[in-house]
Amino acid sequence: MIEYLKGTLTDLFPALAVVECHGVGYGVNITLNTFSAIQGKQEVKLWISESIREDAYQLWGFSTRAERELFLLLTSVSGIGASIARVILSSLTVQELAGIISEGNDKILKTVKGVGPKMAQRIIVELHDKIGSLGIETASPAAAQVPAVNKEVMDEAVAALSMLGFSPAPAHKAVQKILQDEPEAPVERVIKLALKML
């Protein structure tokens, strides 16, 4: 069993990282959170979860052990495969997801692409008691982290991205990150940057 990979990051895409270890390049599926965490780095360490099936052998990598533990918990819920778990962990941070499950907040969970009301409820019911054992600090997903002056730009950008077919949760997260980096960015620039991220 592979616990983690530590090596040179030779290629990086929003959903895939190629890590070279002793002359072997490993293609590792990653979340957007891990993508952001390892962007610009040469040497990386990714915590690994292996998925072995008759027709495929896949590696799923995470920048923190906590993210991997949450991934394993999510995939233990019936009806949730690795792909949906990755979408959930790309839409929300580890702390936000832990907070949502602890608080039983299925409203935000339902905004994640591919997660319907029943699945959101199942995640909360099945993982509510397990989440505490991970010792993850929880956080409420809040727009409060963005300065109030940007609320108008943020709402407009998220609305535009929703009209383009993106789910509100990841769109909100992308816009929030852009506005934290560039507080004065106009709506058009925010939307263009968000389209590159999503």
PyMOL commands that set and color helices and strands:
alter all, ss='L'
color gray80, all
select helices_A, chain A and resi 32-38+65-75+82-91+94-103+106-110+117-134+143-145+148-163+168-181+187-197
alter helices_A, ss='H'
color red, helices_A
select strands_A, chain A and resi 4-13+16-21+24-30+43-52+57-62
alter strands_A, ss='S'
color yellow, strands_A
deselect
rebuild
show_as cartoon
